[in-house]
Amino acid sequence: MASDLPKFFHLHLISDATGETLSAVAKAAIVQYSQVRSIEHVHSLVRTKRQLDRVLQEIESAPGIVLYTIVNTELAESLELHCQALKVPCVPVLGTIMQVFESYLGAPSTPTVGGQHVLDAEYFRRIDALNFTMAHDDGRLPDDLNDADIVIIGISRTSKTPTSIYLAQRGFKTTNIPLIPSIPLPPQLEKAKEVFVVGLVASADRISQVRRNRVLALADRDLSEYVDRDLIEEEIAFTRRLCSRNGWPVIDVTRRSVEETAAAILKQYHDKTAMAGSN
C-alpha cells in the first residue's frame, strides 16, 4: 500500500569511475516512486580498499539501497559481504548485462575501470562538437553551414539551446537559429542541401508561460507582444509553414524533456542519413 511507504530512503551509488551510469539507472528507478524522497550518496572514483572503507562507514551510518559498478573483484566482494552483514540490498548494476555478453560471446570481459571515458577519438569528437555548438549558438552560423551536423530552428523558448548542447555532448555539431517572422532567414539556410534541419514547436500555452517567466527578469521592457498567445500561435504557424515548404521535420517539445527531444531529433537524423546512404 502507498500509505505504508517510507517518507524517504538512503541510496548509495558506488562507482570506480564517474558514476554517470549509476546515476542514470537510479534516476530511471526513482521516478517510479515519486511519493518517496531519495537521499542519494554518490561515491565516485572508489578504486582502493581505503576508499571503499570510507564508503562502508557511510553505509553503516545511513543504511539503504546500494548500487555499484566496480570492476575490481576483491573490492566488489568486500562491498557485498559488508552489505550482507548489514542486511541491506547490494546490486551490481552491470552484472546481469555482462553475464549475457559473456554467455553470448563465449568469453569473459576484460575489466576496464572507466572504460567508457577513455580519451579516444570519440571523446575528442564530442569535445570538438561542444566547442562548435557553443560558438554557433543563437543564430551565429558557421561560414559553411554544411560544417554542422544538425541545425535546429524555432521561435523563442522552444528549448533550442539546451537541446543543441545535449546533442553536442553526444558528438553532433549543432547550431540553432531563432525564428522571428518579421526577420528574413539567413539565405544560406534555405540553400543548404546536405545539412539536417529540424524545427521545434510547442503549444502556445507552454511558450506563453515560459516567456512570462522570462519577462520577470526583463521587467524594464514592454514585452506584452512577446507573451501574447495569439501572436505566439502565428509564430508557431509560421514555423510549421516554413518547415513544410522546405521538407524539414517538425518536433513538438510541449511534453518532452530535452533528452526526449534530442532522441527524437537523432532518430530523424539517422533515418535521413540511412536514406541518403541507400541512394
N, C-alpha and C positions, 0 to 999 in steps of 0.2 A: 504494500500500500504506500502511496506517495506520502501520507502523513507519518509513516514510520521512518522515512528517510532522515539521515542526519542533516544538520544545517550546513556543515562543512566537512571536508576531509583533507588529509595531507596527501600530496602526490610528489614522490621523489623521482626525478628524471636524471639518470646517471649515464654519462657517456664518456668515452675516451677521446672523443672529438668535440665538435662544437655543440652537439645536442640538437641540431636542427631537425633531424629525422624524428627523434623522440618528441620534440615539441609539436610537430605536425600530426603525429599519431595521437598524442594526448589530446590535442585540440579537437580532433575528429570525434574522440570518445566523449570528452567533457561536454560538448554541446548537446549530447543526448540526455544530459542530466542538468538542465538549466536551473532546476529548483534547488540544486545543491551547490554551494560555493567550494571551489577547489583552491587549496593553498599550495601553490607549486614551489618546490625546492629544486632548482636546477643546478646540477653538479656536472660541469663540463671539464674536459681535459683530465679525467681521472685515469692516470696511467701507472701509478706506483702504489705499493702497499700502504705507504704512509698517507697518500692522498685518499685512498679508499677508507683507511681507518677513521679519518675525519668525517667522511660521509656516513660511515656506520654509526658514529656517535650522534650525528644529526637524526638519523633514522630512529635511533633509540629514544631520543628526546621528543620526536614527533612522529610516532608510528603511522604508517599509511600504506597506500599502494606504491610499489616500486617497479618502475620500468627501466630497462637498461639496454645499452648497446656497448658491450665491452668484448673485444676480441681476445684478450689475454685470458686463457682458460683458468689459470690459477686465481686471478682476481675475480673472475665470474663465479667460480666455485665458492670462494670465500664469501662473496656477497650473498649467494643463495643459501649457504649454510647459516649465515647470520640471520637472514630473514626467516628461515625456518624456525630458528630458536626464538625469534620474536613473534612468530605466528602472524607474519604479515605477507601478503601476496607479492611475489617477485617474478616478473615476466621478462624474458629475453625477447625483445620486440622483433628482432630479425631471425630468431631461432627457427620458427616453422618455415619461413621463406627459404632460409639457407638449406634446410633439410630437403626441401623439394628440389632445389638446384642440384644438390649433391646426388640425390637419387636419380634424377633425370639425366644428368651429365656423367654419372658414374665415376665421380672423382671428388675428393674433398676440396674445400675452398683454401685459398692462400690468405691467411689472416693479414689484413692491412688496416692499420689504425688510420681513420680519417681518409680512407682511400678516395672518397668522393670529392675531397677538397685538394687533391694534388695540383701543383702548379703546372698543368699541362696546356696544350694548345687550346682546349675547350675553355679552360679558366681564363686565359688571356683574351679569348674571343668575347667572353662575357664582359670583361673589363673594357675592351675596345667598344663594345656595343653601348655600355653605360656612358662612357665618355662622349660618344657620338650623340646619344639621346639627350644628355644634359646640354650639349652645345646647340642642339636644334629643337629646343622646346618652344612651344607657343608661337609658331609661325616663322621661326628662324630656319629657313630652308637651307639645305646643303647646296653647294654650287651645282652639283649634278644630283637631281632628285633620285636617280636610279642607284645612288650610293646607299640609299635607305632600303631596308628590307620591307618595312611596313610604314605606311602613312595613315595616321588617324585624323579624321576631320569631325567637327561637331561644334555646336553652339556652346556658349559659356555654361559651365557647371555640368558637363556630361562625363566627368572623370577622365579627361584625355591625358593629363599629365601623369597622374598616378598609374594609369594603365600602361602608358609608354615606359615608365621607369620599371614597372614589373616585367614587361616584355624584354627590356634591355637586360635585366638580371637573368633572363633565360637565354640571352645571347643574340637577340634580334635588334638590329639597328632601327630605331623607331623615331619618327618625327611627328609632331602633331600640329594641326593648323586650325585656329579658331574660325568659325564661320559667322560672318556678320552680313545679313542680306544686302545692306547698303554699300558694302565694300566688295569690289571685284576679287575673284580668286586669283592667286598667283598664276600667271599664264602657263608656267612650266608644269603646273599640277595637271591640268586637263590634257597636256601634251604627253605626259608620262605614260608609256605603254607597258613598261616592264615592271614597275613598282606596284606592290599590292596596296590598294587604298580601301579603307573601310570607314563608314560613317557611324557615329554613335548618336543615339537619341534617347530620350527618357520622357516620361509623362510630363505634361505641363505643370501638374500639381507638384511633382517632386522638384522640378527645376525651379519653380517659383519659391518653394520652401527653402531650398539650398541657397538661392540668391538672396532671399530675405536675411538669412543668417549672415551672408557675406556683407550685406548692406550695413549691418550693425558696426562693422569696422570702417565703414566709409560714410559715416553719418553727416559729414560736412558737404556731401554732394546730393543733388536731386536725382535719385535713381528710380523714380516711380515707374518709368517705362521699362526699366531693367527687370522688374518683378511683375509686370503686368501679364496676367495669364493669357489674355487674348493675343498679345504681341508674341508671347512665347510660343503659342500654338502656330502662329505664322512662321516663326523661325524653324520649328520642327518640320512643318510642311515644306519649307524651303530646302532643308537638309534632305528630305526624302526625294524631292523632285530632282535635286542635283545628283544624288546617287543613282537614281533610276535612269537619268539621262546618260550617265557615264558607265552604267553597268557595275557600280560599286555596291558591295553588300552593305546592309544596314543592321546594326545590332542594338536592340533596346536594352538599356542598362538599368531600367527602373528598379527591378528587383534582383539585380546581380551585384555580387561583390566584385572588387577589382580582379580577384583571382578568376572568378567565373567569366567575367568579360574577356580577360586575356585568353582563357581556354577556348572561348567561342571564336575569338579572332584567329587563334592559331589553327583551329580546325578549318576555317575558311581559307586561311593562308596555305595550309598543306594540301587542301583539296585543289586549289588553283595551281600550286606547284606540280602536283601529280598530273593534273590535266595537261599542263604545258609540256611536261616531260614525255607524255604519251603521244604528243602530236609530232 
